[in-house]
Amino acid sequence: MLHDVVKAIYQGDYRIEIEFDDGQKGVVDFSRYLNRGGVFERFKEIEFFRSFSVNAELGVLTWGDEVDIAPETLYAEATGSGLPGWMEPEKGASRDLHGSLSPTPVR
């Protein structure tokens, strides 16, 4: 089951407390996103990072029109519940250079 983000409170540094539609909540440390590059490069500007909001229509945490993070990822991190099965890599699959899943060659 997917859970929408309903509330988010800045906790200092790169931590945000996130509450979900089922009442579960927890603090997510976003500092690991700092080295990902791409759209997350903007997180290095702490003022940009602190400018997050909750898009109530979509149930996601967003930074302007540029960045959002899937609520199921946030739920797993905030609650320690793990990702839904459909988000886990398939057994026997590996990631290619672009991060896409590809079957492991059979030898």
Gaussian input, Z-matrix of N, CA and C with variables (Angstrom, degrees):
# hf/3-21g

backbone

0 1
 N
 C     1     B1
 C     2     B2     1     A1
 N     3     B3     2     A2     1     D1
 C     4     B4     3     A3     2     D2
 C     5     B5     4     A4     3     D3
 N     6     B6     5     A5     4     D4
 C     7     B7     6     A6     5     D5
 C     8     B8     7     A7     6     D6
 N     9     B9     8     A8     7     D7
 C    10    B10     9     A9     8     D8
 C    11    B11    10    A10     9     D9
 N    12    B12    11    A11    10    D10
 C    13    B13    12    A12    11    D11
 C    14    B14    13    A13    12    D12
 N    15    B15    14    A14    13    D13
 C    16    B16    15    A15    14    D14
 C    17    B17    16    A16    15    D15
 N    18    B18    17    A17    16    D16
 C    19    B19    18    A18    17    D17
 C    20    B20    19    A19    18    D18
 N    21    B21    20    A20    19    D19
 C    22    B22    21    A21    20    D20
 C    23    B23    22    A22    21    D21
 N    24    B24    23    A23    22    D22
 C    25    B25    24    A24    23    D23
 C    26    B26    25    A25    24    D24
 N    27    B27    26    A26    25    D25
 C    28    B28    27    A27    26    D26
 C    29    B29    28    A28    27    D27
 N    30    B30    29    A29    28    D28
 C    31    B31    30    A30    29    D29
 C    32    B32    31    A31    30    D30
 N    33    B33    32    A32    31    D31
 C    34    B34    33    A33    32    D32
 C    35    B35    34    A34    33    D33
 N    36    B36    35    A35    34    D34
 C    37    B37    36    A36    35    D35
 C    38    B38    37    A37    36    D36
 N    39    B39    38    A38    37    D37
 C    40    B40    39    A39    38    D38
 C    41    B41    40    A40    39    D39
 N    42    B42    41    A41    40    D40
 C    43    B43    42    A42    41    D41
 C    44    B44    43    A43    42    D42
 N    45    B45    44    A44    43    D43
 C    46    B46    45    A45    44    D44
 C    47    B47    46    A46    45    D45
 N    48    B48    47    A47    46    D46
 C    49    B49    48    A48    47    D47
 C    50    B50    49    A49    48    D48
 N    51    B51    50    A50    49    D49
 C    52    B52    51    A51    50    D50
 C    53    B53    52    A52    51    D51
 N    54    B54    53    A53    52    D52
 C    55    B55    54    A54    53    D53
 C    56    B56    55    A55    54    D54
 N    57    B57    56    A56    55    D55
 C    58    B58    57    A57    56    D56
 C    59    B59    58    A58    57    D57
 N    60    B60    59    A59    58    D58
 C    61    B61    60    A60    59    D59
 C    62    B62    61    A61    60    D60
 N    63    B63    62    A62    61    D61
 C    64    B64    63    A63    62    D62
 C    65    B65    64    A64    63    D63
 N    66    B66    65    A65    64    D64
 C    67    B67    66    A66    65    D65
 C    68    B68    67    A67    66    D66
 N    69    B69    68    A68    67    D67
 C    70    B70    69    A69    68    D68
 C    71    B71    70    A70    69    D69
 N    72    B72    71    A71    70    D70
 C    73    B73    72    A72    71    D71
 C    74    B74    73    A73    72    D72
 N    75    B75    74    A74    73    D73
 C    76    B76    75    A75    74    D74
 C    77    B77    76    A76    75    D75
 N    78    B78    77    A77    76    D76
 C    79    B79    78    A78    77    D77
 C    80    B80    79    A79    78    D78
 N    81    B81    80    A80    79    D79
 C    82    B82    81    A81    80    D80
 C    83    B83    82    A82    81    D81
 N    84    B84    83    A83    82    D82
 C    85    B85    84    A84    83    D83
 C    86    B86    85    A85    84    D84
 N    87    B87    86    A86    85    D85
 C    88    B88    87    A87    86    D86
 C    89    B89    88    A88    87    D87
 N    90    B90    89    A89    88    D88
 C    91    B91    90    A90    89    D89
 C    92    B92    91    A91    90    D90
 N    93    B93    92    A92    91    D91
 C    94    B94    93    A93    92    D92
 C    95    B95    94    A94    93    D93
 N    96    B96    95    A95    94    D94
 C    97    B97    96    A96    95    D95
 C    98    B98    97    A97    96    D96
 N    99    B99    98    A98    97    D97
 C   100   B100    99    A99    98    D98
 C   101   B101   100   A100    99    D99
 N   102   B102   101   A101   100   D100
 C   103   B103   102   A102   101   D101
 C   104   B104   103   A103   102   D102
 N   105   B105   104   A104   103   D103
 C   106   B106   105   A105   104   D104
 C   107   B107   106   A106   105   D105
 N   108   B108   107   A107   106   D106
 C   109   B109   108   A108   107   D107
 C   110   B110   109   A109   108   D108
 N   111   B111   110   A110   109   D109
 C   112   B112   111   A111   110   D110
 C   113   B113   112   A112   111   D111
 N   114   B114   113   A113   112   D112
 C   115   B115   114   A114   113   D113
 C   116   B116   115   A115   114   D114
 N   117   B117   116   A116   115   D115
 C   118   B118   117   A117   116   D116
 C   119   B119   118   A118   117   D117
 N   120   B120   119   A119   118   D118
 C   121   B121   120   A120   119   D119
 C   122   B122   121   A121   120   D120
 N   123   B123   122   A122   121   D121
 C   124   B124   123   A123   122   D122
 C   125   B125   124   A124   123   D123
 N   126   B126   125   A125   124   D124
 C   127   B127   126   A126   125   D125
 C   128   B128   127   A127   126   D126
 N   129   B129   128   A128   127   D127
 C   130   B130   129   A129   128   D128
 C   131   B131   130   A130   129   D129
 N   132   B132   131   A131   130   D130
 C   133   B133   132   A132   131   D131
 C   134   B134   133   A133   132   D132
 N   135   B135   134   A134   133   D133
 C   136   B136   135   A135   134   D134
 C   137   B137   136   A136   135   D135
 N   138   B138   137   A137   136   D136
 C   139   B139   138   A138   137   D137
 C   140   B140   139   A139   138   D138
 N   141   B141   140   A140   139   D139
 C   142   B142   141   A141   140   D140
 C   143   B143   142   A142   141   D141
 N   144   B144   143   A143   142   D142
 C   145   B145   144   A144   143   D143
 C   146   B146   145   A145   144   D144
 N   147   B147   146   A146   145   D145
 C   148   B148   147   A147   146   D146
 C   149   B149   148   A148   147   D147
 N   150   B150   149   A149   148   D148
 C   151   B151   150   A150   149   D149
 C   152   B152   151   A151   150   D150
 N   153   B153   152   A152   151   D151
 C   154   B154   153   A153   152   D152
 C   155   B155   154   A154   153   D153
 N   156   B156   155   A155   154   D154
 C   157   B157   156   A156   155   D155
 C   158   B158   157   A157   156   D156
 N   159   B159   158   A158   157   D157
 C   160   B160   159   A159   158   D158
 C   161   B161   160   A160   159   D159
 N   162   B162   161   A161   160   D160
 C   163   B163   162   A162   161   D161
 C   164   B164   163   A163   162   D162
 N   165   B165   164   A164   163   D163
 C   166   B166   165   A165   164   D164
 C   167   B167   166   A166   165   D165
 N   168   B168   167   A167   166   D166
 C   169   B169   168   A168   167   D167
 C   170   B170   169   A169   168   D168
 N   171   B171   170   A170   169   D169
 C   172   B172   171   A171   170   D170
 C   173   B173   172   A172   171   D171
 N   174   B174   173   A173   172   D172
 C   175   B175   174   A174   173   D173
 C   176   B176   175   A175   174   D174
 N   177   B177   176   A176   175   D175
 C   178   B178   177   A177   176   D176
 C   179   B179   178   A178   177   D177
 N   180   B180   179   A179   178   D178
 C   181   B181   180   A180   179   D179
 C   182   B182   181   A181   180   D180
 N   183   B183   182   A182   181   D181
 C   184   B184   183   A183   182   D182
 C   185   B185   184   A184   183   D183
 N   186   B186   185   A185   184   D184
 C   187   B187   186   A186   185   D185
 C   188   B188   187   A187   186   D186
 N   189   B189   188   A188   187   D187
 C   190   B190   189   A189   188   D188
 C   191   B191   190   A190   189   D189
 N   192   B192   191   A191   190   D190
 C   193   B193   192   A192   191   D191
 C   194   B194   193   A193   192   D192
 N   195   B195   194   A194   193   D193
 C   196   B196   195   A195   194   D194
 C   197   B197   196   A196   195   D195
 N   198   B198   197   A197   196   D196
 C   199   B199   198   A198   197   D197
 C   200   B200   199   A199   198   D198
 N   201   B201   200   A200   199   D199
 C   202   B202   201   A201   200   D200
 C   203   B203   202   A202   201   D201
 N   204   B204   203   A203   202   D202
 C   205   B205   204   A204   203   D203
 C   206   B206   205   A205   204   D204
 N   207   B207   206   A206   205   D205
 C   208   B208   207   A207   206   D206
 C   209   B209   208   A208   207   D207
 N   210   B210   209   A209   208   D208
 C   211   B211   210   A210   209   D209
 C   212   B212   211   A211   210   D210
 N   213   B213   212   A212   211   D211
 C   214   B214   213   A213   212   D212
 C   215   B215   214   A214   213   D213
 N   216   B216   215   A215   214   D214
 C   217   B217   216   A216   215   D215
 C   218   B218   217   A217   216   D216
 N   219   B219   218   A218   217   D217
 C   220   B220   219   A219   218   D218
 C   221   B221   220   A220   219   D219
 N   222   B222   221   A221   220   D220
 C   223   B223   222   A222   221   D221
 C   224   B224   223   A223   222   D222
 N   225   B225   224   A224   223   D223
 C   226   B226   225   A225   224   D224
 C   227   B227   226   A226   225   D225
 N   228   B228   227   A227   226   D226
 C   229   B229   228   A228   227   D227
 C   230   B230   229   A229   228   D228
 N   231   B231   230   A230   229   D229
 C   232   B232   231   A231   230   D230
 C   233   B233   232   A232   231   D231
 N   234   B234   233   A233   232   D232
 C   235   B235   234   A234   233   D233
 C   236   B236   235   A235   234   D234
 N   237   B237   236   A236   235   D235
 C   238   B238   237   A237   236   D236
 C   239   B239   238   A238   237   D237
 N   240   B240   239   A239   238   D238
 C   241   B241   240   A240   239   D239
 C   242   B242   241   A241   240   D240
 N   243   B243   242   A242   241   D241
 C   244   B244   243   A243   242   D242
 C   245   B245   244   A244   243   D243
 N   246   B246   245   A245   244   D244
 C   247   B247   246   A246   245   D245
 C   248   B248   247   A247   246   D246
 N   249   B249   248   A248   247   D247
 C   250   B250   249   A249   248   D248
 C   251   B251   250   A250   249   D249
 N   252   B252   251   A251   250   D250
 C   253   B253   252   A252   251   D251
 C   254   B254   253   A253   252   D252
 N   255   B255   254   A254   253   D253
 C   256   B256   255   A255   254   D254
 C   257   B257   256   A256   255   D255
 N   258   B258   257   A257   256   D256
 C   259   B259   258   A258   257   D257
 C   260   B260   259   A259   258   D258
 N   261   B261   260   A260   259   D259
 C   262   B262   261   A261   260   D260
 C   263   B263   262   A262   261   D261
 N   264   B264   263   A263   262   D262
 C   265   B265   264   A264   263   D263
 C   266   B266   265   A265   264   D264
 N   267   B267   266   A266   265   D265
 C   268   B268   267   A267   266   D266
 C   269   B269   268   A268   267   D267
 N   270   B270   269   A269   268   D268
 C   271   B271   270   A270   269   D269
 C   272   B272   271   A271   270   D270
 N   273   B273   272   A272   271   D271
 C   274   B274   273   A273   272   D272
 C   275   B275   274   A274   273   D273
 N   276   B276   275   A275   274   D274
 C   277   B277   276   A276   275   D275
 C   278   B278   277   A277   276   D276
 N   279   B279   278   A278   277   D277
 C   280   B280   279   A279   278   D278
 C   281   B281   280   A280   279   D279
 N   282   B282   281   A281   280   D280
 C   283   B283   282   A282   281   D281
 C   284   B284   283   A283   282   D282
 N   285   B285   284   A284   283   D283
 C   286   B286   285   A285   284   D284
 C   287   B287   286   A286   285   D285
 N   288   B288   287   A287   286   D286
 C   289   B289   288   A288   287   D287
 C   290   B290   289   A289   288   D288
 N   291   B291   290   A290   289   D289
 C   292   B292   291   A291   290   D290
 C   293   B293   292   A292   291   D291
 N   294   B294   293   A293   292   D292
 C   295   B295   294   A294   293   D293
 C   296   B296   295   A295   294   D294
 N   297   B297   296   A296   295   D295
 C   298   B298   297   A297   296   D296
 C   299   B299   298   A298   297   D297
 N   300   B300   299   A299   298   D298
 C   301   B301   300   A300   299   D299
 C   302   B302   301   A301   300   D300
 N   303   B303   302   A302   301   D301
 C   304   B304   303   A303   302   D302
 C   305   B305   304   A304   303   D303
 N   306   B306   305   A305   304   D304
 C   307   B307   306   A306   305   D305
 C   308   B308   307   A307   306   D306
 N   309   B309   308   A308   307   D307
 C   310   B310   309   A309   308   D308
 C   311   B311   310   A310   309   D309
 N   312   B312   311   A311   310   D310
 C   313   B313   312   A312   311   D311
 C   314   B314   313   A313   312   D312
 N   315   B315   314   A314   313   D313
 C   316   B316   315   A315   314   D314
 C   317   B317   316   A316   315   D315
 N   318   B318   317   A317   316   D316
 C   319   B319   318   A318   317   D317
 C   320   B320   319   A319   318   D318

   B1=1.4556
   B2=1.5213
   B3=1.3065
   B4=1.4577
   B5=1.5177
   B6=1.3196
   B7=1.4558
   B8=1.5203
   B9=1.3252
   B10=1.4550
   B11=1.5202
   B12=1.3294
   B13=1.4561
   B14=1.5278
   B15=1.3417
   B16=1.4624
   B17=1.5330
   B18=1.3440
   B19=1.4600
   B20=1.5185
   B21=1.3440
   B22=1.4554
   B23=1.5211
   B24=1.3353
   B25=1.4628
   B26=1.5276
   B27=1.3278
   B28=1.4581
   B29=1.5232
   B30=1.3432
   B31=1.4566
   B32=1.5263
   B33=1.3211
   B34=1.4672
   B35=1.5153
   B36=1.3350
   B37=1.4590
   B38=1.5387
   B39=1.3173
   B40=1.4620
   B41=1.5271
   B42=1.3221
   B43=1.4621
   B44=1.5258
   B45=1.3361
   B46=1.4583
   B47=1.5226
   B48=1.3423
   B49=1.4572
   B50=1.5211
   B51=1.3334
   B52=1.4567
   B53=1.5208
   B54=1.3449
   B55=1.4612
   B56=1.5281
   B57=1.3360
   B58=1.4625
   B59=1.5237
   B60=1.3270
   B61=1.4634
   B62=1.5280
   B63=1.3319
   B64=1.4644
   B65=1.5239
   B66=1.3543
   B67=1.4592
   B68=1.5151
   B69=1.3357
   B70=1.4618
   B71=1.5208
   B72=1.3350
   B73=1.4568
   B74=1.5146
   B75=1.3083
   B76=1.4523
   B77=1.5100
   B78=1.3246
   B79=1.4612
   B80=1.5287
   B81=1.3246
   B82=1.4593
   B83=1.5238
   B84=1.3333
   B85=1.4647
   B86=1.5239
   B87=1.3149
   B88=1.4555
   B89=1.5324
   B90=1.3220
   B91=1.4645
   B92=1.5263
   B93=1.3213
   B94=1.4622
   B95=1.5324
   B96=1.3241
   B97=1.4608
   B98=1.5329
   B99=1.3202
   B100=1.4658
   B101=1.5291
   B102=1.3020
   B103=1.4564
   B104=1.5206
   B105=1.3096
   B106=1.4690
   B107=1.5202
   B108=1.3159
   B109=1.4579
   B110=1.5201
   B111=1.3184
   B112=1.4645
   B113=1.5188
   B114=1.3210
   B115=1.4662
   B116=1.5226
   B117=1.3405
   B118=1.4653
   B119=1.5283
   B120=1.3147
   B121=1.4660
   B122=1.5353
   B123=1.3215
   B124=1.4761
   B125=1.5190
   B126=1.3440
   B127=1.4688
   B128=1.5236
   B129=1.3222
   B130=1.4649
   B131=1.5289
   B132=1.3330
   B133=1.4645
   B134=1.5281
   B135=1.3239
   B136=1.4671
   B137=1.5256
   B138=1.3151
   B139=1.4657
   B140=1.5214
   B141=1.3269
   B142=1.4638
   B143=1.5269
   B144=1.3271
   B145=1.4584
   B146=1.5317
   B147=1.3131
   B148=1.4682
   B149=1.5272
   B150=1.3188
   B151=1.4755
   B152=1.5298
   B153=1.3326
   B154=1.4648
   B155=1.5309
   B156=1.3146
   B157=1.4625
   B158=1.5248
   B159=1.3185
   B160=1.4549
   B161=1.5193
   B162=1.3159
   B163=1.4580
   B164=1.5288
   B165=1.3236
   B166=1.4708
   B167=1.5230
   B168=1.3207
   B169=1.4665
   B170=1.5266
   B171=1.3443
   B172=1.4642
   B173=1.5230
   B174=1.3466
   B175=1.4591
   B176=1.5164
   B177=1.3387
   B178=1.4607
   B179=1.5254
   B180=1.3129
   B181=1.4543
   B182=1.5202
   B183=1.3364
   B184=1.4594
   B185=1.5206
   B186=1.3178
   B187=1.4578
   B188=1.5136
   B189=1.3442
   B190=1.4623
   B191=1.5149
   B192=1.3113
   B193=1.4710
   B194=1.5216
   B195=1.3507
   B196=1.4543
   B197=1.5204
   B198=1.3156
   B199=1.4586
   B200=1.5229
   B201=1.3156
   B202=1.4583
   B203=1.5265
   B204=1.2978
   B205=1.4576
   B206=1.5163
   B207=1.3095
   B208=1.4562
   B209=1.5296
   B210=1.3262
   B211=1.4601
   B212=1.5249
   B213=1.3299
   B214=1.4604
   B215=1.5280
   B216=1.3347
   B217=1.4623
   B218=1.5175
   B219=1.3318
   B220=1.4675
   B221=1.5221
   B222=1.3294
   B223=1.4675
   B224=1.5265
   B225=1.3232
   B226=1.4614
   B227=1.5252
   B228=1.3234
   B229=1.4606
   B230=1.5297
   B231=1.3207
   B232=1.4671
   B233=1.5189
   B234=1.3161
   B235=1.4656
   B236=1.5250
   B237=1.3280
   B238=1.4599
   B239=1.5166
   B240=1.3301
   B241=1.4609
   B242=1.5200
   B243=1.3057
   B244=1.4576
   B245=1.5205
   B246=1.3087
   B247=1.4638
   B248=1.5201
   B249=1.3416
   B250=1.4668
   B251=1.5312
   B252=1.3176
   B253=1.4508
   B254=1.5094
   B255=1.3274
   B256=1.4605
   B257=1.5269
   B258=1.3502
   B259=1.4613
   B260=1.5253
   B261=1.3197
   B262=1.4552
   B263=1.5187
   B264=1.3474
   B265=1.4677
   B266=1.5247
   B267=1.3187
   B268=1.4620
   B269=1.5194
   B270=1.3176
   B271=1.4450
   B272=1.5255
   B273=1.3157
   B274=1.4578
   B275=1.5092
   B276=1.3486
   B277=1.4637
   B278=1.5183
   B279=1.3086
   B280=1.4598
   B281=1.5159
   B282=1.3196
   B283=1.4570
   B284=1.5187
   B285=1.3567
   B286=1.4503
   B287=1.5261
   B288=1.3083
   B289=1.4549
   B290=1.5218
   B291=1.3163
   B292=1.4545
   B293=1.5218
   B294=1.3379
   B295=1.4497
   B296=1.5131
   B297=1.3471
   B298=1.4573
   B299=1.5227
   B300=1.3205
   B301=1.4533
   B302=1.5183
   B303=1.3154
   B304=1.4596
   B305=1.5136
   B306=1.3357
   B307=1.4584
   B308=1.5150
   B309=1.3170
   B310=1.4537
   B311=1.5185
   B312=1.3284
   B313=1.4655
   B314=1.5308
   B315=1.3132
   B316=1.4596
   B317=1.5118
   B318=1.3264
   B319=1.4739
   B320=1.4820
   A1=109.15
   A2=115.94
   A3=121.14
   A4=110.12
   A5=115.35
   A6=120.47
   A7=109.28
   A8=115.63
   A9=121.68
   A10=111.07
   A11=114.72
   A12=121.59
   A13=106.78
   A14=117.26
   A15=120.13
   A16=112.65
   A17=116.72
   A18=119.54
   A19=108.77
   A20=116.12
   A21=121.28
   A22=109.13
   A23=115.83
   A24=121.42
   A25=108.71
   A26=115.66
   A27=121.74
   A28=109.59
   A29=116.20
   A30=121.68
   A31=113.41
   A32=117.82
   A33=121.37
   A34=111.13
   A35=115.16
   A36=121.88
   A37=109.65
   A38=117.59
   A39=121.10
   A40=111.09
   A41=116.09
   A42=121.30
   A43=110.70
   A44=114.83
   A45=121.91
   A46=107.87
   A47=115.70
   A48=119.74
   A49=107.59
   A50=115.77
   A51=121.04
   A52=109.49
   A53=115.76
   A54=121.85
   A55=108.68
   A56=115.27
   A57=121.51
   A58=111.03
   A59=115.19
   A60=120.75
   A61=114.16
   A62=118.30
   A63=120.32
   A64=112.18
   A65=117.16
   A66=122.09
   A67=114.32
   A68=117.90
   A69=120.98
   A70=109.32
   A71=115.87
   A72=119.27
   A73=109.66
   A74=114.74
   A75=121.42
   A76=109.60
   A77=115.14
   A78=121.23
   A79=108.72
   A80=115.39
   A81=121.87
   A82=107.93
   A83=115.72
   A84=121.93
   A85=107.95
   A86=116.33
   A87=122.36
   A88=112.39
   A89=118.77
   A90=120.25
   A91=111.67
   A92=118.42
   A93=120.19
   A94=112.09
   A95=117.88
   A96=121.48
   A97=111.71
   A98=117.35
   A99=120.88
   A100=112.72
   A101=118.28
   A102=121.43
   A103=113.74
   A104=117.73
   A105=120.66
   A106=113.17
   A107=117.67
   A108=119.85
   A109=111.91
   A110=115.56
   A111=120.73
   A112=111.14
   A113=116.49
   A114=120.86
   A115=111.64
   A116=116.80
   A117=119.87
   A118=112.61
   A119=117.58
   A120=121.65
   A121=110.43
   A122=115.83
   A123=120.90
   A124=112.46
   A125=118.40
   A126=121.18
   A127=111.46
   A128=117.99
   A129=120.82
   A130=111.04
   A131=116.45
   A132=121.48
   A133=105.99
   A134=117.45
   A135=121.27
   A136=111.97
   A137=118.09
   A138=119.67
   A139=111.07
   A140=116.41
   A141=119.54
   A142=109.16
   A143=117.07
   A144=120.39
   A145=111.07
   A146=116.80
   A147=121.23
   A148=112.67
   A149=118.30
   A150=121.29
   A151=112.55
   A152=118.45
   A153=121.89
   A154=110.94
   A155=114.70
   A156=121.07
   A157=108.03
   A158=116.29
   A159=121.62
   A160=107.63
   A161=116.16
   A162=120.77
   A163=105.89
   A164=116.21
   A165=121.64
   A166=112.19
   A167=116.71
   A168=119.95
   A169=111.46
   A170=116.32
   A171=121.28
   A172=113.14
   A173=116.95
   A174=120.64
   A175=113.53
   A176=116.44
   A177=120.96
   A178=111.52
   A179=114.95
   A180=122.71
   A181=106.74
   A182=117.51
   A183=120.82
   A184=111.76
   A185=114.05
   A186=122.70
   A187=105.30
   A188=115.82
   A189=120.78
   A190=110.06
   A191=115.34
   A192=121.02
   A193=110.72
   A194=115.96
   A195=119.87
   A196=114.80
   A197=117.53
   A198=120.37
   A199=110.31
   A200=116.53
   A201=121.52
   A202=107.20
   A203=116.10
   A204=121.18
   A205=107.51
   A206=115.93
   A207=122.14
   A208=110.85
   A209=117.74
   A210=120.11
   A211=112.98
   A212=118.36
   A213=119.40
   A214=111.31
   A215=117.11
   A216=121.14
   A217=109.98
   A218=116.15
   A219=120.41
   A220=111.24
   A221=117.27
   A222=121.71
   A223=109.79
   A224=116.37
   A225=120.60
   A226=110.89
   A227=117.42
   A228=121.20
   A229=111.92
   A230=116.76
   A231=120.56
   A232=113.00
   A233=116.82
   A234=120.26
   A235=113.42
   A236=117.13
   A237=120.71
   A238=112.90
   A239=116.85
   A240=121.20
   A241=114.07
   A242=118.70
   A243=120.73
   A244=111.19
   A245=114.83
   A246=120.69
   A247=110.64
   A248=116.38
   A249=118.90
   A250=109.69
   A251=117.17
   A252=121.82
   A253=114.18
   A254=117.50
   A255=120.02
   A256=112.81
   A257=117.65
   A258=120.70
   A259=112.37
   A260=117.70
   A261=121.38
   A262=109.21
   A263=117.46
   A264=119.64
   A265=110.11
   A266=114.72
   A267=119.45
   A268=108.98
   A269=115.78
   A270=120.48
   A271=108.01
   A272=116.61
   A273=120.25
   A274=113.64
   A275=117.39
   A276=120.80
   A277=108.25
   A278=115.87
   A279=120.63
   A280=107.97
   A281=116.73
   A282=121.14
   A283=110.09
   A284=116.03
   A285=119.19
   A286=109.17
   A287=118.21
   A288=121.65
   A289=113.45
   A290=117.83
   A291=121.54
   A292=112.04
   A293=117.83
   A294=121.13
   A295=114.21
   A296=117.14
   A297=120.42
   A298=109.16
   A299=115.17
   A300=119.04
   A301=109.67
   A302=115.19
   A303=120.33
   A304=108.10
   A305=116.58
   A306=118.80
   A307=111.45
   A308=115.94
   A309=120.60
   A310=107.67
   A311=117.48
   A312=118.84
   A313=110.91
   A314=114.80
   A315=120.83
   A316=107.20
   A317=116.73
   A318=120.82
   A319=110.83
   D1=138.63
   D2=177.89
   D3=-90.75
   D4=143.11
   D5=178.87
   D6=-122.96
   D7=130.88
   D8=179.38
   D9=-81.07
   D10=148.20
   D11=171.12
   D12=-75.92
   D13=129.61
   D14=178.92
   D15=-115.99
   D16=-18.63
   D17=-177.75
   D18=-156.42
   D19=145.09
   D20=177.77
   D21=-145.08
   D22=133.79
   D23=-178.05
   D24=-129.87
   D25=125.74
   D26=178.21
   D27=-64.99
   D28=132.48
   D29=-176.77
   D30=-115.66
   D31=7.64
   D32=-178.99
   D33=102.79
   D34=156.54
   D35=-176.84
   D36=49.03
   D37=-123.57
   D38=-180.00
   D39=-114.39
   D40=33.85
   D41=-178.87
   D42=-109.76
   D43=136.85
   D44=177.52
   D45=-133.85
   D46=129.16
   D47=172.76
   D48=-83.07
   D49=128.75
   D50=-175.64
   D51=-121.14
   D52=133.48
   D53=176.28
   D54=-113.42
   D55=142.18
   D56=-176.59
   D57=-113.47
   D58=167.54
   D59=-174.93
   D60=-64.91
   D61=-13.18
   D62=176.91
   D63=-96.68
   D64=7.47
   D65=178.51
   D66=89.70
   D67=-11.53
   D68=177.35
   D69=-69.76
   D70=146.61
   D71=175.63
   D72=-152.49
   D73=162.04
   D74=179.07
   D75=-174.82
   D76=169.55
   D77=-178.23
   D78=-99.39
   D79=130.99
   D80=177.00
   D81=-110.16
   D82=130.36
   D83=176.47
   D84=-95.39
   D85=112.66
   D86=-176.20
   D87=-89.52
   D88=4.77
   D89=-177.10
   D90=-61.15
   D91=-26.16
   D92=179.10
   D93=-68.37
   D94=-17.57
   D95=178.14
   D96=-77.66
   D97=-14.45
   D98=-174.94
   D99=-62.92
   D100=-28.47
   D101=-178.32
   D102=-98.97
   D103=7.62
   D104=-177.93
   D105=-81.12
   D106=-21.88
   D107=-179.28
   D108=72.81
   D109=-162.81
   D110=-179.87
   D111=58.28
   D112=-137.44
   D113=-178.04
   D114=-63.61
   D115=-24.40
   D116=-178.71
   D117=-77.92
   D118=-8.20
   D119=176.75
   D120=-56.20
   D121=-34.11
   D122=-179.31
   D123=-64.52
   D124=-21.86
   D125=179.32
   D126=-62.17
   D127=-21.87
   D128=179.28
   D129=-64.78
   D130=-22.11
   D131=173.85
   D132=-87.26
   D133=102.19
   D134=-172.81
   D135=-58.06
   D136=-32.03
   D137=178.12
   D138=-66.24
   D139=-38.28
   D140=175.50
   D141=-64.26
   D142=-47.19
   D143=-179.78
   D144=-56.84
   D145=-42.84
   D146=-178.14
   D147=-71.34
   D148=-8.82
   D149=-177.11
   D150=-88.28
   D151=18.82
   D152=-179.47
   D153=-64.43
   D154=161.42
   D155=172.69
   D156=-149.84
   D157=167.89
   D158=176.11
   D159=-100.96
   D160=123.41
   D161=174.12
   D162=-87.01
   D163=100.12
   D164=-175.18
   D165=-64.09
   D166=-31.88
   D167=-179.84
   D168=-65.80
   D169=-40.28
   D170=-178.10
   D171=-96.56
   D172=-16.98
   D173=-179.06
   D174=72.28
   D175=32.67
   D176=-177.90
   D177=-125.98
   D178=158.96
   D179=172.49
   D180=-89.25
   D181=127.96
   D182=-175.27
   D183=-131.07
   D184=158.56
   D185=172.53
   D186=-124.70
   D187=99.16
   D188=-176.91
   D189=58.39
   D190=-146.54
   D191=176.82
   D192=-98.44
   D193=12.39
   D194=-171.90
   D195=-100.99
   D196=-40.15
   D197=-169.84
   D198=-133.40
   D199=135.97
   D200=166.97
   D201=-145.83
   D202=157.37
   D203=-179.50
   D204=-123.66
   D205=133.34
   D206=-176.60
   D207=-52.95
   D208=131.12
   D209=-177.90
   D210=-61.99
   D211=-29.62
   D212=179.12
   D213=-68.13
   D214=-32.30
   D215=174.90
   D216=-67.64
   D217=-45.52
   D218=179.08
   D219=-63.85
   D220=-40.59
   D221=-179.79
   D222=-61.31
   D223=-45.30
   D224=179.88
   D225=-61.46
   D226=-43.36
   D227=-179.28
   D228=-70.47
   D229=-41.77
   D230=-176.75
   D231=-71.44
   D232=-35.16
   D233=-174.31
   D234=-104.31
   D235=-11.38
   D236=-177.81
   D237=71.15
   D238=19.96
   D239=-174.83
   D240=-86.12
   D241=-10.28
   D242=-177.06
   D243=84.43
   D244=160.91
   D245=-179.98
   D246=-75.04
   D247=152.45
   D248=174.16
   D249=-60.07
   D250=151.85
   D251=-178.49
   D252=-54.06
   D253=-36.52
   D254=-178.14
   D255=-69.57
   D256=-14.00
   D257=178.47
   D258=-96.07
   D259=-12.63
   D260=-179.87
   D261=-74.41
   D262=142.32
   D263=176.77
   D264=-61.69
   D265=146.60
   D266=178.91
   D267=-66.98
   D268=144.50
   D269=177.11
   D270=-63.51
   D271=134.01
   D272=-179.79
   D273=85.43
   D274=4.13
   D275=178.46
   D276=-104.69
   D277=153.49
   D278=176.06
   D279=-133.55
   D280=164.37
   D281=-179.32
   D282=-91.75
   D283=138.68
   D284=175.98
   D285=-85.22
   D286=-173.57
   D287=-176.51
   D288=-60.83
   D289=-23.58
   D290=-178.08
   D291=-97.31
   D292=5.92
   D293=178.41
   D294=86.90
   D295=0.15
   D296=179.42
   D297=-81.40
   D298=148.78
   D299=177.56
   D300=-75.40
   D301=137.46
   D302=173.65
   D303=-138.22
   D304=146.71
   D305=-178.47
   D306=-61.73
   D307=143.65
   D308=174.64
   D309=-73.14
   D310=130.81
   D311=-178.50
   D312=-61.72
   D313=142.03
   D314=176.91
   D315=-90.45
   D316=132.50
   D317=-179.16
   D318=-111.52

